[in-house]
Amino acid sequence: MKRKAAPAKPAAQPASVKSPPKAGLLRKAARVGAILVGTRVAAETGKKGAVGLLAGMGAKRLILRYPMGAMFVTGAYLAGRLYEAKREVDRKRGVKALPDEGAEPILIDEARSRRAGR
């Protein structure tokens, strides 16, 4: 007995392929900001290698997923930067520069008159 050929299936119309929605300008800016803050956090951990990389990746992930996380991580990073800058200014204020008493000061008028006398 011969087998009958399977009935031909009707030609299915090709499904329309939609391109994924394009990321908006705000999303692109958020990604750039997340990358910048993530790399800075990784650098500021003071540890190179896996620990810094994980800290940066975690910060980036938190920034991109949660708006409050973005504000928290970025705010904490900026607060740390401001604190370090203030400590540096306070440290520089505490150091008194020694005055240069090795030579007598020359008055501007005197220097000009000597120069003109040449």
Jmol script that loads the backbone (N, CA, C; Angstrom):
load data "model"
ATOM      1  N   MET A   1       0.822  -1.161   0.000  1.00  0.00           N
ATOM      2  CA  MET A   1       0.000   0.000   0.000  1.00  0.00           C
ATOM      3  C   MET A   1       0.881   1.244   0.000  1.00  0.00           C
ATOM      4  N   LYS A   2       0.497   2.145  -0.820  1.00  0.00           N
ATOM      5  CA  LYS A   2       1.263   3.376  -0.908  1.00  0.00           C
ATOM      6  C   LYS A   2       0.777   4.360   0.134  1.00  0.00           C
ATOM      7  N   ARG A   3       1.735   5.063   0.630  1.00  0.00           N
ATOM      8  CA  ARG A   3       1.350   6.134   1.562  1.00  0.00           C
ATOM      9  C   ARG A   3       0.925   7.350   0.787  1.00  0.00           C
ATOM     10  N   LYS A   4      -0.048   7.967   1.336  1.00  0.00           N
ATOM     11  CA  LYS A   4      -0.463   9.214   0.721  1.00  0.00           C
ATOM     12  C   LYS A   4       0.424  10.331   1.232  1.00  0.00           C
ATOM     13  N   ALA A   5       0.700  11.267   0.366  1.00  0.00           N
ATOM     14  CA  ALA A   5       1.521  12.414   0.769  1.00  0.00           C
ATOM     15  C   ALA A   5       0.708  13.263   1.732  1.00  0.00           C
ATOM     16  N   ALA A   6       1.397  13.784   2.690  1.00  0.00           N
ATOM     17  CA  ALA A   6       0.725  14.642   3.668  1.00  0.00           C
ATOM     18  C   ALA A   6       0.173  15.864   2.963  1.00  0.00           C
ATOM     19  N   PRO A   7      -1.001  16.259   3.371  1.00  0.00           N
ATOM     20  CA  PRO A   7      -1.565  17.438   2.710  1.00  0.00           C
ATOM     21  C   PRO A   7      -0.655  18.637   2.923  1.00  0.00           C
ATOM     22  N   ALA A   8      -0.494  19.408   1.883  1.00  0.00           N
ATOM     23  CA  ALA A   8       0.377  20.580   1.958  1.00  0.00           C
ATOM     24  C   ALA A   8      -0.250  21.608   2.889  1.00  0.00           C
ATOM     25  N   LYS A   9       0.580  22.126   3.774  1.00  0.00           N
ATOM     26  CA  LYS A   9       0.097  23.154   4.688  1.00  0.00           C
ATOM     27  C   LYS A   9      -0.002  24.459   3.923  1.00  0.00           C
ATOM     28  N   PRO A  10      -0.981  25.214   4.239  1.00  0.00           N
ATOM     29  CA  PRO A  10      -1.069  26.499   3.552  1.00  0.00           C
ATOM     30  C   PRO A  10       0.155  27.339   3.894  1.00  0.00           C
ATOM     31  N   ALA A  11       0.638  28.047   2.923  1.00  0.00           N
ATOM     32  CA  ALA A  11       1.837  28.861   3.135  1.00  0.00           C
ATOM     33  C   ALA A  11       1.543  29.924   4.179  1.00  0.00           C
ATOM     34  N   ALA A  12       2.292  29.842   5.247  1.00  0.00           N
ATOM     35  CA  ALA A  12       2.099  30.820   6.318  1.00  0.00           C
ATOM     36  C   ALA A  12       2.725  32.138   5.902  1.00  0.00           C
ATOM     37  N   GLN A  13       2.026  33.176   6.219  1.00  0.00           N
ATOM     38  CA  GLN A  13       2.573  34.480   5.890  1.00  0.00           C
ATOM     39  C   GLN A  13       3.743  34.760   6.833  1.00  0.00           C
ATOM     40  N   PRO A  14       4.790  35.312   6.280  1.00  0.00           N
ATOM     41  CA  PRO A  14       5.924  35.580   7.165  1.00  0.00           C
ATOM     42  C   PRO A  14       5.532  36.602   8.233  1.00  0.00           C
ATOM     43  N   ALA A  15       5.908  36.279   9.432  1.00  0.00           N
ATOM     44  CA  ALA A  15       5.589  37.190  10.536  1.00  0.00           C
ATOM     45  C   ALA A  15       6.373  38.477  10.353  1.00  0.00           C
ATOM     46  N   SER A  16       5.696  39.548  10.591  1.00  0.00           N
ATOM     47  CA  SER A  16       6.403  40.821  10.431  1.00  0.00           C
ATOM     48  C   SER A  16       7.429  40.941  11.559  1.00  0.00           C
ATOM     49  N   VAL A  17       8.631  41.191  11.179  1.00  0.00           N
ATOM     50  CA  VAL A  17       9.718  41.286  12.150  1.00  0.00           C
ATOM     51  C   VAL A  17       9.835  42.739  12.564  1.00  0.00           C
ATOM     52  N   LYS A  18       9.609  42.956  13.834  1.00  0.00           N
ATOM     53  CA  LYS A  18       9.721  44.312  14.342  1.00  0.00           C
ATOM     54  C   LYS A  18      11.116  44.508  14.906  1.00  0.00           C
ATOM     55  N   SER A  19      11.682  45.634  14.585  1.00  0.00           N
ATOM     56  CA  SER A  19      12.971  45.924  15.192  1.00  0.00           C
ATOM     57  C   SER A  19      12.712  46.373  16.628  1.00  0.00           C
ATOM     58  N   PRO A  20      13.653  46.088  17.497  1.00  0.00           N
ATOM     59  CA  PRO A  20      13.443  46.490  18.887  1.00  0.00           C
ATOM     60  C   PRO A  20      13.352  48.012  18.977  1.00  0.00           C
ATOM     61  N   PRO A  21      12.591  48.485  19.934  1.00  0.00           N
ATOM     62  CA  PRO A  21      12.455  49.933  20.032  1.00  0.00           C
ATOM     63  C   PRO A  21      13.817  50.581  20.283  1.00  0.00           C
ATOM     64  N   LYS A  22      14.027  51.700  19.647  1.00  0.00           N
ATOM     65  CA  LYS A  22      15.307  52.383  19.800  1.00  0.00           C
ATOM     66  C   LYS A  22      15.365  53.041  21.167  1.00  0.00           C
ATOM     67  N   ALA A  23      16.532  52.990  21.727  1.00  0.00           N
ATOM     68  CA  ALA A  23      16.711  53.617  23.029  1.00  0.00           C
ATOM     69  C   ALA A  23      16.661  55.129  22.850  1.00  0.00           C
ATOM     70  N   GLY A  24      15.947  55.769  23.737  1.00  0.00           N
ATOM     71  CA  GLY A  24      15.813  57.211  23.657  1.00  0.00           C
ATOM     72  C   GLY A  24      17.085  57.903  24.112  1.00  0.00           C
ATOM     73  N   LEU A  25      17.100  59.187  23.928  1.00  0.00           N
ATOM     74  CA  LEU A  25      18.262  59.989  24.301  1.00  0.00           C
ATOM     75  C   LEU A  25      18.502  59.943  25.802  1.00  0.00           C
ATOM     76  N   LEU A  26      17.432  59.916  26.577  1.00  0.00           N
ATOM     77  CA  LEU A  26      17.566  59.855  28.026  1.00  0.00           C
ATOM     78  C   LEU A  26      18.199  58.541  28.462  1.00  0.00           C
ATOM     79  N   ARG A  27      17.800  57.434  27.824  1.00  0.00           N
ATOM     80  CA  ARG A  27      18.369  56.127  28.168  1.00  0.00           C
ATOM     81  C   ARG A  27      19.854  56.075  27.803  1.00  0.00           C
ATOM     82  N   LYS A  28      20.194  56.658  26.656  1.00  0.00           N
ATOM     83  CA  LYS A  28      21.605  56.688  26.249  1.00  0.00           C
ATOM     84  C   LYS A  28      22.433  57.518  27.223  1.00  0.00           C
ATOM     85  N   ALA A  29      21.879  58.650  27.634  1.00  0.00           N
ATOM     86  CA  ALA A  29      22.588  59.498  28.604  1.00  0.00           C
ATOM     87  C   ALA A  29      22.740  58.766  29.932  1.00  0.00           C
ATOM     88  N   ALA A  30      21.718  58.010  30.321  1.00  0.00           N
ATOM     89  CA  ALA A  30      21.795  57.246  31.563  1.00  0.00           C
ATOM     90  C   ALA A  30      22.880  56.181  31.479  1.00  0.00           C
ATOM     91  N   ARG A  31      22.998  55.544  30.318  1.00  0.00           N
ATOM     92  CA  ARG A  31      24.049  54.528  30.160  1.00  0.00           C
ATOM     93  C   ARG A  31      25.438  55.141  30.248  1.00  0.00           C
ATOM     94  N   VAL A  32      25.612  56.280  29.585  1.00  0.00           N
ATOM     95  CA  VAL A  32      26.922  56.946  29.631  1.00  0.00           C
ATOM     96  C   VAL A  32      27.234  57.359  31.065  1.00  0.00           C
ATOM     97  N   GLY A  33      26.255  57.937  31.750  1.00  0.00           N
ATOM     98  CA  GLY A  33      26.458  58.332  33.139  1.00  0.00           C
ATOM     99  C   GLY A  33      26.755  57.145  34.034  1.00  0.00           C
ATOM    100  N   ALA A  34      26.055  56.054  33.798  1.00  0.00           N
ATOM    101  CA  ALA A  34      26.283  54.856  34.605  1.00  0.00           C
ATOM    102  C   ALA A  34      27.678  54.303  34.381  1.00  0.00           C
ATOM    103  N   ILE A  35      28.137  54.346  33.153  1.00  0.00           N
ATOM    104  CA  ILE A  35      29.488  53.859  32.858  1.00  0.00           C
ATOM    105  C   ILE A  35      30.524  54.746  33.533  1.00  0.00           C
ATOM    106  N   LEU A  36      30.315  56.060  33.457  1.00  0.00           N
ATOM    107  CA  LEU A  36      31.269  56.977  34.083  1.00  0.00           C
ATOM    108  C   LEU A  36      31.318  56.779  35.593  1.00  0.00           C
ATOM    109  N   VAL A  37      30.160  56.737  36.224  1.00  0.00           N
ATOM    110  CA  VAL A  37      30.139  56.566  37.673  1.00  0.00           C
ATOM    111  C   VAL A  37      30.661  55.181  38.049  1.00  0.00           C
ATOM    112  N   GLY A  38      30.310  54.176  37.270  1.00  0.00           N
ATOM    113  CA  GLY A  38      30.794  52.822  37.557  1.00  0.00           C
ATOM    114  C   GLY A  38      32.302  52.717  37.492  1.00  0.00           C
ATOM    115  N   THR A  39      32.914  53.342  36.488  1.00  0.00           N
ATOM    116  CA  THR A  39      34.375  53.290  36.395  1.00  0.00           C
ATOM    117  C   THR A  39      35.025  54.091  37.509  1.00  0.00           C
ATOM    118  N   ARG A  40      34.434  55.211  37.883  1.00  0.00           N
ATOM    119  CA  ARG A  40      34.992  56.017  38.973  1.00  0.00           C
ATOM    120  C   ARG A  40      34.868  55.277  40.296  1.00  0.00           C
ATOM    121  N   VAL A  41      33.739  54.614  40.513  1.00  0.00           N
ATOM    122  CA  VAL A  41      33.569  53.829  41.740  1.00  0.00           C
ATOM    123  C   VAL A  41      34.591  52.705  41.774  1.00  0.00           C
ATOM    124  N   ALA A  42      34.800  52.070  40.636  1.00  0.00           N
ATOM    125  CA  ALA A  42      35.795  50.988  40.573  1.00  0.00           C
ATOM    126  C   ALA A  42      37.184  51.524  40.876  1.00  0.00           C
ATOM    127  N   ALA A  43      37.504  52.707  40.380  1.00  0.00           N
ATOM    128  CA  ALA A  43      38.825  53.286  40.624  1.00  0.00           C
ATOM    129  C   ALA A  43      38.970  53.751  42.076  1.00  0.00           C
ATOM    130  N   GLU A  44      37.899  54.257  42.661  1.00  0.00           N
ATOM    131  CA  GLU A  44      37.957  54.800  44.014  1.00  0.00           C
ATOM    132  C   GLU A  44      37.974  53.722  45.090  1.00  0.00           C
ATOM    133  N   THR A  45      37.663  52.472  44.736  1.00  0.00           N
ATOM    134  CA  THR A  45      37.692  51.428  45.751  1.00  0.00           C
ATOM    135  C   THR A  45      39.105  51.202  46.242  1.00  0.00           C
ATOM    136  N   GLY A  46      40.070  51.620  45.441  1.00  0.00           N
ATOM    137  CA  GLY A  46      41.457  51.473  45.860  1.00  0.00           C
ATOM    138  C   GLY A  46      42.004  50.081  45.622  1.00  0.00           C
ATOM    139  N   LYS A  47      41.199  49.213  45.099  1.00  0.00           N
ATOM    140  CA  LYS A  47      41.645  47.851  44.842  1.00  0.00           C
ATOM    141  C   LYS A  47      41.517  47.591  43.359  1.00  0.00           C
ATOM    142  N   LYS A  48      42.562  47.100  42.807  1.00  0.00           N
ATOM    143  CA  LYS A  48      42.528  46.792  41.380  1.00  0.00           C
ATOM    144  C   LYS A  48      42.097  45.345  41.203  1.00  0.00           C
ATOM    145  N   GLY A  49      41.627  45.058  40.043  1.00  0.00           N
ATOM    146  CA  GLY A  49      41.266  43.687  39.738  1.00  0.00           C
ATOM    147  C   GLY A  49      39.797  43.418  39.944  1.00  0.00           C
ATOM    148  N   ALA A  50      39.496  42.235  40.466  1.00  0.00           N
ATOM    149  CA  ALA A  50      38.119  41.765  40.529  1.00  0.00           C
ATOM    150  C   ALA A  50      37.252  42.585  41.472  1.00  0.00           C
ATOM    151  N   VAL A  51      37.807  43.035  42.602  1.00  0.00           N
ATOM    152  CA  VAL A  51      36.997  43.767  43.574  1.00  0.00           C
ATOM    153  C   VAL A  51      36.540  45.100  42.982  1.00  0.00           C
ATOM    154  N   GLY A  52      37.451  45.829  42.366  1.00  0.00           N
ATOM    155  CA  GLY A  52      37.088  47.095  41.740  1.00  0.00           C
ATOM    156  C   GLY A  52      36.127  46.902  40.585  1.00  0.00           C
ATOM    157  N   LEU A  53      36.365  45.859  39.802  1.00  0.00           N
ATOM    158  CA  LEU A  53      35.495  45.569  38.667  1.00  0.00           C
ATOM    159  C   LEU A  53      34.086  45.235  39.136  1.00  0.00           C
ATOM    160  N   LEU A  54      33.967  44.420  40.174  1.00  0.00           N
ATOM    161  CA  LEU A  54      32.651  44.064  40.706  1.00  0.00           C
ATOM    162  C   LEU A  54      31.943  45.276  41.296  1.00  0.00           C
ATOM    163  N   ALA A  55      32.689  46.146  41.972  1.00  0.00           N
ATOM    164  CA  ALA A  55      32.075  47.352  42.539  1.00  0.00           C
ATOM    165  C   ALA A  55      31.548  48.246  41.424  1.00  0.00           C
ATOM    166  N   GLY A  56      32.323  48.417  40.371  1.00  0.00           N
ATOM    167  CA  GLY A  56      31.887  49.239  39.245  1.00  0.00           C
ATOM    168  C   GLY A  56      30.699  48.652  38.525  1.00  0.00           C
ATOM    169  N   MET A  57      30.727  47.330  38.315  1.00  0.00           N
ATOM    170  CA  MET A  57      29.605  46.675  37.640  1.00  0.00           C
ATOM    171  C   MET A  57      28.342  46.752  38.486  1.00  0.00           C
ATOM    172  N   GLY A  58      28.506  46.580  39.797  1.00  0.00           N
ATOM    173  CA  GLY A  58      27.346  46.678  40.685  1.00  0.00           C
ATOM    174  C   GLY A  58      26.753  48.074  40.681  1.00  0.00           C
ATOM    175  N   ALA A  59      27.618  49.084  40.695  1.00  0.00           N
ATOM    176  CA  ALA A  59      27.132  50.467  40.667  1.00  0.00           C
ATOM    177  C   ALA A  59      26.405  50.741  39.355  1.00  0.00           C
ATOM    178  N   LYS A  60      26.963  50.276  38.248  1.00  0.00           N
ATOM    179  CA  LYS A  60      26.327  50.496  36.943  1.00  0.00           C
ATOM    180  C   LYS A  60      24.972  49.806  36.892  1.00  0.00           C
ATOM    181  N   ARG A  61      24.915  48.583  37.369  1.00  0.00           N
ATOM    182  CA  ARG A  61      23.661  47.823  37.346  1.00  0.00           C
ATOM    183  C   ARG A  61      22.592  48.506  38.199  1.00  0.00           C
ATOM    184  N   LEU A  62      23.002  48.975  39.368  1.00  0.00           N
ATOM    185  CA  LEU A  62      22.076  49.645  40.273  1.00  0.00           C
ATOM    186  C   LEU A  62      21.563  50.943  39.661  1.00  0.00           C
ATOM    187  N   ILE A  63      22.445  51.677  38.992  1.00  0.00           N
ATOM    188  CA  ILE A  63      22.048  52.938  38.367  1.00  0.00           C
ATOM    189  C   ILE A  63      21.055  52.695  37.245  1.00  0.00           C
ATOM    190  N   LEU A  64      21.311  51.702  36.409  1.00  0.00           N
ATOM    191  CA  LEU A  64      20.435  51.472  35.270  1.00  0.00           C
ATOM    192  C   LEU A  64      19.094  50.853  35.660  1.00  0.00           C
ATOM    193  N   ARG A  65      19.047  50.075  36.726  1.00  0.00           N
ATOM    194  CA  ARG A  65      17.803  49.383  37.069  1.00  0.00           C
ATOM    195  C   ARG A  65      16.870  50.212  37.934  1.00  0.00           C
ATOM    196  N   TYR A  66      17.428  50.961  38.852  1.00  0.00           N
ATOM    197  CA  TYR A  66      16.594  51.645  39.829  1.00  0.00           C
ATOM    198  C   TYR A  66      16.912  53.140  39.859  1.00  0.00           C
ATOM    199  N   PRO A  67      15.932  53.990  39.605  1.00  0.00           N
ATOM    200  CA  PRO A  67      16.174  55.441  39.650  1.00  0.00           C
ATOM    201  C   PRO A  67      16.653  55.915  41.024  1.00  0.00           C
ATOM    202  N   MET A  68      16.096  55.370  42.092  1.00  0.00           N
ATOM    203  CA  MET A  68      16.541  55.762  43.432  1.00  0.00           C
ATOM    204  C   MET A  68      17.961  55.264  43.678  1.00  0.00           C
ATOM    205  N   GLY A  69      18.281  54.118  43.129  1.00  0.00           N
ATOM    206  CA  GLY A  69      19.652  53.617  43.241  1.00  0.00           C
ATOM    207  C   GLY A  69      20.624  54.529  42.524  1.00  0.00           C
ATOM    208  N   ALA A  70      20.198  55.062  41.384  1.00  0.00           N
ATOM    209  CA  ALA A  70      21.049  55.990  40.643  1.00  0.00           C
ATOM    210  C   ALA A  70      21.335  57.227  41.471  1.00  0.00           C
ATOM    211  N   MET A  71      20.292  57.756  42.107  1.00  0.00           N
ATOM    212  CA  MET A  71      20.498  58.941  42.935  1.00  0.00           C
ATOM    213  C   MET A  71      21.369  58.624  44.142  1.00  0.00           C
ATOM    214  N   PHE A  72      21.167  57.459  44.728  1.00  0.00           N
ATOM    215  CA  PHE A  72      21.946  57.079  45.908  1.00  0.00           C
ATOM    216  C   PHE A  72      23.418  56.890  45.573  1.00  0.00           C
ATOM    217  N   VAL A  73      23.701  56.103  44.548  1.00  0.00           N
ATOM    218  CA  VAL A  73      25.100  55.818  44.196  1.00  0.00           C
ATOM    219  C   VAL A  73      25.805  57.083  43.735  1.00  0.00           C
ATOM    220  N   THR A  74      25.161  57.853  42.866  1.00  0.00           N
ATOM    221  CA  THR A  74      25.784  59.076  42.363  1.00  0.00           C
ATOM    222  C   THR A  74      25.951  60.090  43.485  1.00  0.00           C
ATOM    223  N   GLY A  75      24.950  60.212  44.338  1.00  0.00           N
ATOM    224  CA  GLY A  75      25.056  61.147  45.466  1.00  0.00           C
ATOM    225  C   GLY A  75      26.159  60.752  46.436  1.00  0.00           C
ATOM    226  N   ALA A  76      26.257  59.470  46.719  1.00  0.00           N
ATOM    227  CA  ALA A  76      27.312  58.999  47.621  1.00  0.00           C
ATOM    228  C   ALA A  76      28.684  59.227  47.013  1.00  0.00           C
ATOM    229  N   TYR A  77      28.807  58.998  45.718  1.00  0.00           N
ATOM    230  CA  TYR A  77      30.091  59.213  45.046  1.00  0.00           C
ATOM    231  C   TYR A  77      30.473  60.698  45.088  1.00  0.00           C
ATOM    232  N   LEU A  78      29.518  61.577  44.764  1.00  0.00           N
ATOM    233  CA  LEU A  78      29.810  63.012  44.768  1.00  0.00           C
ATOM    234  C   LEU A  78      30.085  63.525  46.176  1.00  0.00           C
ATOM    235  N   ALA A  79      29.356  63.011  47.173  1.00  0.00           N
ATOM    236  CA  ALA A  79      29.611  63.416  48.558  1.00  0.00           C
ATOM    237  C   ALA A  79      31.016  63.004  48.985  1.00  0.00           C
ATOM    238  N   GLY A  80      31.425  61.829  48.594  1.00  0.00           N
ATOM    239  CA  GLY A  80      32.782  61.378  48.906  1.00  0.00           C
ATOM    240  C   GLY A  80      33.837  62.256  48.255  1.00  0.00           C
ATOM    241  N   ARG A  81      33.580  62.650  47.008  1.00  0.00           N
ATOM    242  CA  ARG A  81      34.526  63.534  46.317  1.00  0.00           C
ATOM    243  C   ARG A  81      34.625  64.888  47.015  1.00  0.00           C
ATOM    244  N   LEU A  82      33.459  65.443  47.412  1.00  0.00           N
ATOM    245  CA  LEU A  82      33.464  66.731  48.115  1.00  0.00           C
ATOM    246  C   LEU A  82      34.178  66.629  49.463  1.00  0.00           C
ATOM    247  N   TYR A  83      33.969  65.534  50.164  1.00  0.00           N
ATOM    248  CA  TYR A  83      34.618  65.335  51.454  1.00  0.00           C
ATOM    249  C   TYR A  83      36.131  65.265  51.288  1.00  0.00           C
ATOM    250  N   GLU A  84      36.583  64.525  50.279  1.00  0.00           N
ATOM    251  CA  GLU A  84      38.029  64.423  50.031  1.00  0.00           C
ATOM    252  C   GLU A  84      38.622  65.775  49.640  1.00  0.00           C
ATOM    253  N   ALA A  85      37.891  66.559  48.836  1.00  0.00           N
ATOM    254  CA  ALA A  85      38.377  67.884  48.445  1.00  0.00           C
ATOM    255  C   ALA A  85      38.475  68.798  49.656  1.00  0.00           C
ATOM    256  N   LYS A  86      37.494  68.729  50.546  1.00  0.00           N
ATOM    257  CA  LYS A  86      37.527  69.556  51.757  1.00  0.00           C
ATOM    258  C   LYS A  86      38.691  69.153  52.645  1.00  0.00           C
ATOM    259  N   ARG A  87      38.924  67.863  52.792  1.00  0.00           N
ATOM    260  CA  ARG A  87      40.067  67.411  53.605  1.00  0.00           C
ATOM    261  C   ARG A  87      41.384  67.903  53.033  1.00  0.00           C
ATOM    262  N   GLU A  88      41.491  67.900  51.697  1.00  0.00           N
ATOM    263  CA  GLU A  88      42.716  68.360  51.043  1.00  0.00           C
ATOM    264  C   GLU A  88      42.927  69.857  51.281  1.00  0.00           C
ATOM    265  N   VAL A  89      41.835  70.643  51.185  1.00  0.00           N
ATOM    266  CA  VAL A  89      41.948  72.085  51.432  1.00  0.00           C
ATOM    267  C   VAL A  89      42.330  72.341  52.883  1.00  0.00           C
ATOM    268  N   ASP A  90      41.721  71.622  53.810  1.00  0.00           N
ATOM    269  CA  ASP A  90      42.059  71.791  55.223  1.00  0.00           C
ATOM    270  C   ASP A  90      43.505  71.399  55.493  1.00  0.00           C
ATOM    271  N   ARG A  91      43.967  70.365  54.826  1.00  0.00           N
ATOM    272  CA  ARG A  91      45.351  69.939  55.015  1.00  0.00           C
ATOM    273  C   ARG A  91      46.315  71.002  54.506  1.00  0.00           C
ATOM    274  N   LYS A  92      45.986  71.596  53.365  1.00  0.00           N
ATOM    275  CA  LYS A  92      46.861  72.627  52.806  1.00  0.00           C
ATOM    276  C   LYS A  92      46.865  73.884  53.670  1.00  0.00           C
ATOM    277  N   ARG A  93      45.727  74.187  54.291  1.00  0.00           N
ATOM    278  CA  ARG A  93      45.676  75.346  55.183  1.00  0.00           C
ATOM    279  C   ARG A  93      46.533  75.138  56.411  1.00  0.00           C
ATOM    280  N   GLY A  94      46.572  73.919  56.887  1.00  0.00           N
ATOM    281  CA  GLY A  94      47.328  73.610  58.090  1.00  0.00           C
ATOM    282  C   GLY A  94      48.830  73.721  57.893  1.00  0.00           C
ATOM    283  N   VAL A  95      49.283  73.537  56.675  1.00  0.00           N
ATOM    284  CA  VAL A  95      50.715  73.607  56.398  1.00  0.00           C
ATOM    285  C   VAL A  95      51.070  75.067  56.163  1.00  0.00           C
ATOM    286  N   LYS A  96      51.946  75.596  56.997  1.00  0.00           N
ATOM    287  CA  LYS A  96      52.382  76.978  56.843  1.00  0.00           C
ATOM    288  C   LYS A  96      53.625  76.995  55.964  1.00  0.00           C
ATOM    289  N   ALA A  97      53.569  77.792  54.930  1.00  0.00           N
ATOM    290  CA  ALA A  97      54.727  77.932  54.056  1.00  0.00           C
ATOM    291  C   ALA A  97      55.756  78.827  54.736  1.00  0.00           C
ATOM    292  N   LEU A  98      56.996  78.423  54.654  1.00  0.00           N
ATOM    293  CA  LEU A  98      58.064  79.225  55.245  1.00  0.00           C
ATOM    294  C   LEU A  98      58.356  80.425  54.348  1.00  0.00           C
ATOM    295  N   PRO A  99      58.471  81.611  54.947  1.00  0.00           N
ATOM    296  CA  PRO A  99      58.778  82.781  54.124  1.00  0.00           C
ATOM    297  C   PRO A  99      60.216  82.733  53.630  1.00  0.00           C
ATOM    298  N   ASP A 100      60.432  83.294  52.469  1.00  0.00           N
ATOM    299  CA  ASP A 100      61.777  83.338  51.889  1.00  0.00           C
ATOM    300  C   ASP A 100      62.477  84.592  52.399  1.00  0.00           C
ATOM    301  N   GLU A 101      63.350  84.406  53.392  1.00  0.00           N
ATOM    302  CA  GLU A 101      64.073  85.534  53.960  1.00  0.00           C
ATOM    303  C   GLU A 101      65.519  85.552  53.497  1.00  0.00           C
ATOM    304  N   GLY A 102      65.841  84.806  52.488  1.00  0.00           N
ATOM    305  CA  GLY A 102      67.216  84.716  52.016  1.00  0.00           C
ATOM    306  C   GLY A 102      67.677  85.964  51.289  1.00  0.00           C
ATOM    307  N   ALA A 103      66.786  86.647  50.623  1.00  0.00           N
ATOM    308  CA  ALA A 103      67.180  87.826  49.862  1.00  0.00           C
ATOM    309  C   ALA A 103      66.264  88.980  50.228  1.00  0.00           C
ATOM    310  N   GLU A 104      66.808  90.196  50.093  1.00  0.00           N
ATOM    311  CA  GLU A 104      65.993  91.372  50.381  1.00  0.00           C
ATOM    312  C   GLU A 104      65.069  91.636  49.196  1.00  0.00           C
ATOM    313  N   PRO A 105      63.858  92.083  49.470  1.00  0.00           N
ATOM    314  CA  PRO A 105      62.957  92.376  48.362  1.00  0.00           C
ATOM    315  C   PRO A 105      63.431  93.589  47.568  1.00  0.00           C
ATOM    316  N   ILE A 106      63.202  93.537  46.285  1.00  0.00           N
ATOM    317  CA  ILE A 106      63.586  94.646  45.413  1.00  0.00           C
ATOM    318  C   ILE A 106      62.306  95.380  45.028  1.00  0.00           C
ATOM    319  N   LEU A 107      62.319  96.674  45.223  1.00  0.00           N
ATOM    320  CA  LEU A 107      61.155  97.468  44.865  1.00  0.00           C
ATOM    321  C   LEU A 107      61.042  97.560  43.353  1.00  0.00           C
ATOM    322  N   ILE A 108      59.814  97.645  42.869  1.00  0.00           N
ATOM    323  CA  ILE A 108      59.573  97.665  41.426  1.00  0.00           C
ATOM    324  C   ILE A 108      60.190  98.911  40.797  1.00  0.00           C
ATOM    325  N   ASP A 109      60.012 100.069  41.466  1.00  0.00           N
ATOM    326  CA  ASP A 109      60.567 101.314  40.914  1.00  0.00           C
ATOM    327  C   ASP A 109      62.089 101.234  40.812  1.00  0.00           C
ATOM    328  N   GLU A 110      62.701 100.653  41.815  1.00  0.00           N
ATOM    329  CA  GLU A 110      64.161 100.524  41.819  1.00  0.00           C
ATOM    330  C   GLU A 110      64.616  99.597  40.691  1.00  0.00           C
ATOM    331  N   ALA A 111      63.903  98.510  40.487  1.00  0.00           N
ATOM    332  CA  ALA A 111      64.280  97.583  39.421  1.00  0.00           C
ATOM    333  C   ALA A 111      64.112  98.237  38.061  1.00  0.00           C
ATOM    334  N   ARG A 112      63.065  99.028  37.866  1.00  0.00           N
ATOM    335  CA  ARG A 112      62.861  99.702  36.593  1.00  0.00           C
ATOM    336  C   ARG A 112      63.943 100.745  36.324  1.00  0.00           C
ATOM    337  N   SER A 113      64.320 101.460  37.384  1.00  0.00           N
ATOM    338  CA  SER A 113      65.366 102.475  37.195  1.00  0.00           C
ATOM    339  C   SER A 113      66.705 101.814  36.871  1.00  0.00           C
ATOM    340  N   ARG A 114      67.003 100.679  37.487  1.00  0.00           N
ATOM    341  CA  ARG A 114      68.253  99.972  37.156  1.00  0.00           C
ATOM    342  C   ARG A 114      68.241  99.474  35.716  1.00  0.00           C
ATOM    343  N   ARG A 115      67.088  98.973  35.297  1.00  0.00           N
ATOM    344  CA  ARG A 115      66.969  98.469  33.937  1.00  0.00           C
ATOM    345  C   ARG A 115      67.101  99.577  32.919  1.00  0.00           C
ATOM    346  N   ALA A 116      66.511 100.721  33.188  1.00  0.00           N
ATOM    347  CA  ALA A 116      66.573 101.854  32.273  1.00  0.00           C
ATOM    348  C   ALA A 116      67.981 102.418  32.221  1.00  0.00           C
ATOM    349  N   GLY A 117      68.749 102.282  33.292  1.00  0.00           N
ATOM    350  CA  GLY A 117      70.104 102.823  33.361  1.00  0.00           C
ATOM    351  C   GLY A 117      71.093 102.021  32.519  1.00  0.00           C
ATOM    352  N   ARG A 118      70.762 100.905  32.040  1.00  0.00           N
ATOM    353  CA  ARG A 118      71.686 100.073  31.261  1.00  0.00           C
ATOM    354  C   ARG A 118      72.091 100.741  30.022  1.00  0.00           C
TER     355      ARG A 118
END
end "model"
wireframe off; spacefill off
backbone 0.3
color backbone group
